[in-house]
Amino acid sequence: MKKVVVYVMFMVCVLPVSARRDTVVIRDNWRVDTIRQKSEKVDTVVRESEMIIWDNTVRRPRRYSEVPLKTVREENRRALRHLFRGHWSGFYLGFVNFANTDYSKYGGDDFMELDWGNSFAMQFNLFSHGMGLNERRTLGVVTGIGFEYQRLCFDRDITIRKDEHGMLRPLPLDELGIGNTKRSTFKTLYMTIPLLVEWQFPASVRRRAYLSTGVVGGVRLHSKTKIVYKDENGDKHRKKNSDSYGMIPLKADWTVHAGYHGVCLWGNYTLTNMFKKSKSPELHPYTIGVGFTF
């Protein structure tokens, strides 16, 4: 009789457990154990960290959202459309000269004529930001912040100064007792902010060529003249003088860039006059050079 009672109790305890074949316990090396029940749909971990084995198959976790899939795709396209990698940050080097000059106030004396081979501009563009204008991200607007340094080398042995009326005048170096001149230069430093429209087009499988144009605004930070000469003993000397020289505080350049990958050709033309028109000749610098973007 005792054997019968023990056998009945064993069947009562074991059979319900064996009948629940739809419960799987997984002990893995993830965060915590996972218990999954078909009937009750119970998870002990979040969906991002679970891996469930069921009927010899593996179901990877997925995120569930109440937002329709079509709406999600439209939002992703809208977000990607505004991501545009423009070309502005980098280092640029070019040669500078003057265009559209007018020396009528000085009787045609073009005293600001430059030694073009020794007159150059360097741009250090530190930051850029782009915004796409189409879904393919081939057209966008680019802006940023940079600095432009210009060294204008005079073709004659002169420097410049303002007279008692504020008029810009040439000053021969021999009047300063300087005879053996190596170079006489006029240097400027600007902070620049561009507003460019850039078009990118396929040039290879992985890289794009681009063409951009727009306006670059500049704020004058510093300007000075510098004379490098040697005395009668052959010792080198430098004479510097900082002043505004009647320059306007703001300028606007029209620029064009054409490049591929990290190299480009570029050109600038200053739309505004370099100095105040009433007290100086009319001068519009232009620059042509090469740039290296990153």
C-alpha atoms as one frame of an Amber mdcrd trajectory, in Angstrom:
protein
   0.000   0.000   0.000   2.853   2.374   0.811   4.401   1.700  -2.598   1.137
   2.610  -4.303   0.864   5.914  -2.387   4.488   6.839  -3.189   3.969   6.015
  -6.881   0.784   8.163  -7.065   2.497  11.116  -5.388   5.460  10.820  -7.754
   3.194  10.881 -10.792   1.291  13.885  -9.443   4.515  15.899  -8.983   6.459
  14.846 -12.077   3.833  14.780 -14.826   2.824  18.501 -14.629   6.485  19.508
 -14.807   7.212  17.264 -17.788   4.092  18.565 -19.523   5.481  22.131 -19.560
   7.860  21.549 -22.474   7.444  25.136 -23.609   9.672  26.627 -20.889  13.387
  27.138 -21.591  15.962  28.505 -19.178  19.208  29.767 -20.713  22.283  30.416
 -18.641  24.731  32.285 -20.832  27.504  34.816 -20.480  25.222  37.794 -21.081
  23.907  40.120 -18.411  21.345  37.899 -16.647  19.497  34.638 -17.137  16.561
  34.589 -19.526  13.296  32.789 -18.876  10.721  32.613 -21.650   7.310  31.021
 -21.461   5.194  30.462 -24.544   1.895  30.706 -22.798   2.495  33.646 -20.473
   5.002  35.647 -22.623   7.257  36.565 -19.682  10.758  38.084 -20.106  13.161
  38.743 -17.249  15.524  40.950 -19.287  15.065  43.858 -21.671  14.840  43.138
 -25.384  18.198  44.767 -26.138  20.085  42.148 -24.077  18.160  38.920 -24.667
  18.838  35.932 -26.871  16.087  33.307 -26.844  16.471  29.734 -28.064  13.164
  28.115 -28.991  12.526  24.856 -30.829  16.180  24.697 -31.997  16.031  28.244
 -33.465  17.569  31.508 -32.345  15.504  34.693 -32.353  17.590  37.839 -32.173
  16.195  40.786 -30.245  14.433  43.560 -32.113  12.982  46.841 -31.072   9.272
  47.320 -31.145   7.747  50.679 -31.911   4.226  51.923 -32.215   5.357  54.350
 -34.992   4.546  53.027 -38.494   7.555  51.893 -40.498   6.748  54.340 -43.312
   6.864  57.269 -40.884  10.204  56.120 -39.480  11.717  55.922 -42.967  10.478
  59.406 -43.845  11.983  60.828 -40.653  15.316  59.127 -41.412  15.352  60.567
 -44.942  14.544  64.014 -43.587  17.392  63.804 -41.049  19.902  62.573 -43.628
  18.949  65.295 -46.074  20.344  67.945 -43.729  23.685  66.112 -43.336  26.045
  67.658 -45.885  29.833  67.443 -45.816  31.023  70.631 -47.474  34.584  71.695
 -48.322  35.852  74.752 -46.492  38.083  73.669 -43.588  41.731  73.444 -44.542
  44.789  75.413 -45.649  44.800  77.611 -48.760  47.703  79.408 -50.450  47.512
  81.802 -53.399  49.136  84.748 -55.162  47.630  88.236 -54.814  47.445  91.174
 -57.201  45.196  94.206 -57.777  42.438  94.597 -60.368  40.217  97.510 -61.417
  42.688 100.067 -60.052  42.064 103.811 -60.224  44.904 106.270 -59.439  43.218
 109.350 -60.871  43.625 111.191 -57.538  47.386 110.731 -57.847  47.858 111.742
 -61.467  48.117 108.129 -62.612  50.963 107.246 -60.213  50.278 103.551 -59.497
  52.456 103.486 -56.401  50.629 100.415 -54.975  51.758  98.169 -57.845  52.793
  94.775 -56.460  55.596  92.327 -57.009  53.163  89.557 -57.932  55.619  86.698
 -57.376  56.226  87.744 -53.745  52.673  88.803 -52.850  50.591  85.988 -51.436
  47.641  85.116 -49.201  47.229  82.250 -46.756  43.900  81.068 -45.404  43.523
  78.949 -42.278  39.904  77.764 -42.234  39.321  76.085 -38.899  35.631  75.182
 -38.781  32.905  74.436 -41.313  29.254  73.423 -41.205  27.095  72.197 -44.076
  23.364  71.800 -44.633  21.938  69.765 -47.489  19.370  71.165 -49.886  18.234
  67.905 -51.503  17.709  64.291 -50.475  20.666  63.005 -52.506  22.952  65.348
 -50.587  24.642  66.609 -53.749  23.676  70.263 -53.173  24.181  72.169 -49.962
  25.076  75.371 -48.162  28.416  75.695 -46.340  29.547  78.187 -43.721  32.308
  78.323 -41.132  35.063  80.438 -39.572  38.596  81.079 -40.781  41.487  83.535
 -40.915  43.164  85.119 -43.917  46.684  86.565 -43.906  47.884  88.710 -46.830
  51.420  89.871 -47.575  51.494  92.481 -50.342  55.008  93.198 -51.594  55.543
  96.593 -53.264  57.242  96.571 -56.646  59.009  99.864 -55.875  61.227 100.920
 -52.973  58.441 102.674 -51.125  56.165 102.280 -48.169  52.827 103.967 -47.449
  51.696 106.518 -44.909  48.793 108.920 -44.236  49.396 112.635 -44.544  47.972
 115.306 -42.241  44.625 115.133 -44.093  44.376 111.343 -43.777  45.191 110.832
 -47.469  47.184 107.696 -48.296  50.558 108.620 -49.775  53.656 106.774 -51.020
  56.835 107.354 -49.046  60.167 106.667 -50.821  62.488 104.643 -48.634  65.481
 106.890 -49.300  63.646 109.599 -47.349  63.890 107.262 -44.354  67.622 106.729
 -44.926  67.068 103.194 -46.234  69.055 102.349 -49.342  69.735  98.612 -49.571
  66.155  97.319 -49.491  65.381  93.626 -49.617  61.578  94.032 -49.604  58.858
  96.421 -48.482  55.500  94.848 -47.674  52.022  95.652 -46.439  50.402  92.923
 -44.303  46.802  92.381 -43.275  44.911  89.849 -41.158  41.183  89.123 -41.459
  38.693  86.860 -39.734  36.475  85.335 -42.422  32.962  83.859 -42.486  31.758
  82.248 -45.746  28.330  81.573 -47.187  28.812  79.132 -50.059  26.602  76.998
 -52.269  28.318  73.709 -53.129  27.437  71.143 -55.760  28.967  67.665 -55.518
  28.925  65.174 -58.375  30.261  61.619 -58.768  33.877  61.458 -59.863  34.636
  57.919 -58.682  32.998  55.115 -56.788  33.923  56.384 -53.325  34.874  60.066
 -53.758  33.134  63.105 -55.179  34.318  66.173 -57.028  32.760  69.501 -56.104
  32.224  73.056 -57.270  31.318  75.831 -54.840  30.810  79.563 -55.045  29.562
  82.316 -52.801  30.524  85.294 -50.683  33.138  85.428 -47.912  32.844  88.242
 -45.391  35.965  89.510 -43.654  36.650  91.555 -40.517  40.009  93.340 -40.412
  41.966  92.401 -37.296  45.390  93.893 -37.990  47.432  95.714 -40.638  51.028
  96.923 -40.768  53.955  97.797 -43.025  57.277  96.027 -42.827  60.611  96.949
 -44.423  63.527  94.527 -44.530  66.869  96.138 -45.452  70.614  96.013 -44.856
  72.811  98.790 -43.537  76.211  99.794 -44.858  77.843  97.031 -42.802  75.624
  94.330 -44.319  73.573  93.773 -41.154  69.880  93.026 -41.710  67.221  95.230
 -40.101  63.433  95.264 -39.965  61.255  98.331 -39.631  57.571  97.814 -38.746
  54.654 100.168 -38.291  51.083  99.161 -37.362  48.152 101.304 -38.470  44.788
 101.087 -40.219  46.093 103.170 -43.181  42.540 104.148 -44.005  41.410 100.555
 -44.632  37.713  99.768 -44.361  36.931  97.497 -41.384  34.821  95.015 -43.387
  35.233  93.398 -46.783  33.313  91.025 -49.036  34.989  88.535 -51.401  33.405
  86.549 -54.170  35.025  83.103 -54.222  35.029  80.009 -56.444  36.368  76.565
 -55.431  36.724  73.502 -57.657  38.255  70.348 -56.224  38.425  66.621 -55.862
  39.031  64.704 -52.647  41.443  66.846 -50.544  42.829  69.232 -53.195  41.191
  72.191 -54.899  41.833  75.226 -57.066  40.346  78.456 -55.770  40.075  82.128
 -56.527  38.926  85.238 -54.646  37.951  88.670 -55.872  37.337  91.469 -53.361
  34.081  93.216 -54.205  34.681  96.099 -51.808  37.469  98.637 -52.120  40.463
  97.879 -49.924  40.763 101.466 -48.602  38.391 104.389 -48.190  37.756 105.659
 -51.701  37.881 109.341 -50.793  41.380 109.105 -49.313  43.096 106.382 -51.337
  43.300 104.817 -54.797  40.623 102.346 -55.807  42.021  98.833 -55.372  40.337
  95.415 -55.564  42.656  92.510 -54.658  42.214  89.125 -56.309  43.831  85.806
 -55.369  44.422  82.571 -57.306  45.832  79.478 -55.629  45.564  75.917 -54.410
  43.947  74.552 -51.263  44.118  71.428 -49.139  40.886  70.532 -47.355  40.160
  68.178 -44.463
